[in-house]
Amino acid sequence: MARGAVQSAGTTEVPSTEVPTTEVPTTEVVVVGAGFGGLAAARGLAGEPRAHVTILDRHNYNTFQPLLYQVASSGLDVGDVAHSVRAIFRDAPNVSVRTGELVDVDLPARRVHLADGATLRYDTLVLAAGATTNFFGIPGAADRSFPIYTLADAVRLRSAVLQRFEAAEVDPARIEHGELTFVIVGGGPTAVELAGSLAELFERVIRQDFRRIDPARARVVLVEMQDTVLPSFRARSRRHAADRLAARGVELRLGTTVDAIEPEGVRLTTGEGIPARTVVWSAGVRPSGIAERVGLPLDGTGRVAVASDLSVPGRPEVFVVGDLAASRARDGSLAPQLAPVAIQGGRHAAAQISRQLAGRPTRPFRYHDKGTMATIGRRAAVADLRFGVSLSGTLAWLAWLVLHLMYLVGFRRRVEVLFGWAWNYFTWNWGPRLILEPEADIPAAAPSDQPRSKEA
Ligand SMILES: Cc1cc2nc3c(=O)[nH]c(=O)nc-3n(C[C@H](O)[C@H](O)[C@H](O)COP(=O)(O)OP(=O)(O)OC[C@H]3O[C@@H](n4cnc5c(N)ncnc54)[C@H](O)[C@@H]3O)c2cc1C
């Protein structure tokens, strides 16, 4: 197998075997995406003597999306939820890491094309490119709201949140016009977790930081089109989550649809307007567009209509896992777009590739659902487990903490996050309240001798 770079038709064709190995591998596997699904697939093939794996991602890090809301609300720092992909595979000689943007796949030629002009050849491809924010075409949503899907989104949102307080401290009159009103669109776990966390941040943490204003005047408004939060949870958990949010001062607008995001705030379909400088969009995701671009068969939700073993029908050398795949649960229903589905799918694809290499038939995938959880803040969470068991309150919160620690990549990260949570819990002095990406609109007139008392 050629190892050097080959010039072809104006592009640099790079065989996936860029890393020297002692044995010549027989199969080139390219894994697109270093998220939950891609990592699980590459890890499943690490040490597979018949394969060399190249894991490709546009970022050089893996993001632990379930904790992004804590970055946005200053509970955790960037490094707590992101991990270098090279560090993850440093001890796996048959896995190479490539940072780059996939732009196309030539299925007949078995090549992936990157934005930097390079081409990677594969024998087997695992597509785990995930999903992206879905704005559903709501006017103003894409331009004026803050999505929370990537690490950069979370840092931008954190900066915006803190900047609003800086602006209100300089000119408290801005509060009347929505400077400290934070509207979260969506009622799923991310929206609920962010709402609860922001309410705690305002009420208990940054309250101590400001002198002229009372940060407790900040409003968190959650707008959800269904008549409940956490629609995919059991009724008891839904009620508990709504009660706990309300107890923390979150204003719930349920059964309410957003009509438009305007410069002054949110316009609802009822005609009501909520003046708000900051609108967070957490209303849904859509699968990555790469599958459609490549011409893979899609189902009604835009996910790839995979065969039962997660391969593409008619293309046994292409597997699709995670949010991009329309995979199935044990009862035959469509599996949700959740981390455990992606992890199980990635592991399954790796196992099937090993079976193919051994000349054995592949096996069907069935998502094994162990339950779902969401936290609403300190000592408040809900968990819907198997056999109809639902937990809430402190027990569910502890279970949530343990589970999220377990899923974090790396022992050091787990220790750091555990320490950070313990610090936050006991001191109410959350860590990284840093504005890293400021917008240029803080009012200029900031007298240096502001009164030390809170505004009236
Ligand atoms: C804010 C948030 C909170 C969440 N909370 C939870 C939770 O609490 N529990 C839960 O189970 N699930 C949660 N989810 C869902 C869960 O994160 C996803 O289901 C899971 O990440 C899907 O894994 P994946 O591997 O398919 O995609 P991802 O993990 O999104 O990985 C896709 C990877 O592909 C890369 N990529 C995409 N396109 C390209 C390209 N063209 N070129 C190169 N690289 C590319 C991306 O950079 C990314 O690293 C949450 C999601 C979000 C956004």
The ligand as an ORCA input file, in Angstrom:
! r2SCAN-3c Opt
* xyz 0 1
  C     -26.160     21.070     23.889
  C     -26.396     19.598     23.758
  C     -26.671     18.842     24.889
  C     -26.881     17.482     24.798
  N     -27.152     16.782     25.940
  C     -27.306     15.441     25.868
  C     -27.501     14.672     27.050
  O     -27.554     15.207     28.152
  N     -27.617     13.317     26.922
  C     -27.540     12.718     25.713
  O     -27.610     11.504     25.656
  N     -27.388     13.418     24.570
  C     -27.262     14.756     24.628
  N     -27.087     15.483     23.475
  C     -27.108     14.784     22.185
  C     -25.768     14.139     21.926
  O     -24.724     15.056     22.179
  C     -25.744     13.653     20.491
  O     -26.768     12.726     20.309
  C     -24.409     13.015     20.162
  O     -23.377     13.962     20.265
  C     -24.427     12.414     18.764
  O     -23.172     11.869     18.504
  P     -22.595     11.878     17.032
  O     -21.289     11.162     17.097
  O     -23.611     11.413     16.080
  O     -22.371     13.407     16.699
  P     -21.436     14.483     17.444
  O     -21.113     14.049     18.826
  O     -22.121     15.785     17.259
  O     -20.114     14.446     16.595
  C     -20.071     14.829     15.247
  C     -18.640     15.226     14.954
  O     -18.483     15.350     13.560
  C     -17.726     16.492     13.265
  N     -18.107     16.915     11.928
  C     -19.341     17.193     11.472
  N     -19.309     17.511     10.181
  C     -18.018     17.442      9.795
  C     -17.339     17.696      8.569
  N     -17.997     18.061      7.458
  N     -15.994     17.560      8.526
  C     -15.307     17.197      9.642
  N     -15.906     16.952     10.825
  C     -17.238     17.074     10.901
  C     -18.108     17.490     14.343
  O     -17.094     18.454     14.534
  C     -18.285     16.569     15.552
  O     -17.090     16.452     16.302
  C     -26.858     16.853     23.543
  C     -26.593     17.613     22.398
  C     -26.356     18.965     22.508
  C     -26.056     19.770     21.276
*
